[in-house]
Amino acid sequence: MSKAEKRFRIFFIFLISVTLLLLLQYARIMLFTPSANPLDTPSFPKLQRGAIYDRNGKLMAIQTRLDSVTAWVPEIKDRERSAALLADALNLNKEDLLSRFEDPARQGFQYVKRQISPTETQIVNEMIQSGSLPGIRLEPEMGRNYPEKELASHIIGYVGTDNIGLDGIEYTFNQVLAPPEISTRGGEILYGNDVFLTIDLNTQYITEQIARKAMEEHNPEGLMIMVMGADTGELYSMVSLPSFNPNVFSRYSAAQRNNLPVTLTYEPGSVMKIFSIASFMELGGIKPKDEFDTTGGYNPELFQKYKIPPITDLGAYGVLDTTGVLIHSSNVGTALASDTVSQKDYYNMLKNFGFGSKTGIPLPGESNGILNRPERWSARSKPTIAIGQEIGVSAMQMITAATVFANSGELLKPRIVSKVVAPDGTIVKEYKREAVREVLSPEVAESVLLMMEQVVASPAGTVRRARVPGLRISGKSGTAQKIDPETGTYSASDFMSSVLALFPTENPKLIVYVILQVPTGQSIYGGRIASPIVKELAESLSPYYGIPIAGNTVIEHDGTIKLSAPKEIQVGAELPDFTGLSKREVMAALEGSTIPVTMKGEGWVVFQFPPPGELVDDETSMFLEFK
């Protein structure tokens, strides 16, 4: 045997041996290794997203379990029939669904519809149980429910089908609300943190009702109302119209979901004059008793040299003191006052008020506003900015800047989140009152606040329609032309109409800011159409926040309450009268009953449908409204 043959034989034997070893090992694994126990297979825990509450613990967003309809296409026997049944049950397009079932690239698992309603679940489940939908299954998924629907929707935001925040607090606090994925033990539930807002749902409801009435009366493109705690910086309500229902957010346009008070940049108009006058006083340029001759308008030599159009007023006001400038909202007087300070100093004051920068409110899309540096100012910029043009602001910046007048010159940081609470009830983080910086001296802040009071109290004041007898209110109105995006010039028909108010003047507790975007009713002037809205807000909210109104009857109570024994109510052949009952009493009366009940609101029953005396049958369902 040659050496070559010997080497080949050795190699062949080695190859056969390795092959046999591999086959034996494969056989051992396949035949003798016990099959894996399904209980030993790693599975992920269920994730329970934290809830969102208002300042008083009223629920605004909660986790729910909703079913998703899935399909394993190979098991679907009659695809056309299945598509027809599902399309009818789930409000889907039959042809689209059928094309998905017949798509060669999607012949395995696919979602038919995610997070369906309980009613849809019942219909689909009945068809599955009857054998009408082979290959179709219901898979439980965590969803999100917003019990207050459109109320405060822009603040709360919404989540997508994967339970990830896409807007509002749901987005900015997504990592706080979502539980940490730190376990793979099947069946375990991991809970996220709860978020408590500074929003008061009662205040939010009152504000939204007033806002919707104003929308009908003035028909603006948009409407914003904000209510803030003057001494805390807490937002009690924030309305942005048009609005949307976060439970079905995809049905609404991006414009309807846009949170205008945070994202919209606009020229504020004459409301800006209170910050300008305060800046000029703080810088030592003017005093409360200084006088300004507004006759003939504001037309300095620089304007005449470069043929810049003069700044004028709506009326002939003659000589005005500083308070008179605000009472009549004089453009000329404000422009003359701006001549007493330098561009750089005025710019720095505006920056101190917070203009040109985000406030830091934890809501997505906040605008910086527009405030150019003095090097980029024209000859007209300083007096023009002073009257609220050539500067861009957000409503959030404006109401935040107003905290300076209520806190002896200190600027407060706006707050919309009160605290974060862990699943075990411990406080993870608490957001407390935060002073950002001192902008004005206490004397200047108080002086401007008293001047603003005259804008409301004076018969000639532009905010006189906001006057509430017995309540001292400080305010300032604004009416600003919008820029026409096509021409780049000011529009002759589109305006931003607003009023900013603080009350009570002697010790401000609330700041209210109302803005109507392009109103198309009988008037476009902020003093005329926004002032009555401020008045209605002041009359509605003052009692709620314990703000006394002189002349109102104050009832004293010793704190003792006598309760009568609750009446015995049971559901029989007819529906009983639930009017006046609390939720606890209603639940006790319904114990053992199978009647589906929908409850709305808090407090006691004020409305019931069907009415008392209605005969009960298998199709009976009931709606109860509490207030």
Order of alpha helices (4+ residues) and beta strands (2+ residues): alpha-beta-beta-beta-alpha-alpha-beta-alpha-beta-alpha-beta-beta-alpha-alpha-beta-beta-alpha-beta-beta-alpha-alpha-alpha-beta-alpha-beta-alpha-alpha-alpha-alpha-alpha-alpha-beta-beta-beta-beta-alpha-beta-beta-beta-alpha-alpha-alpha-beta-beta-beta
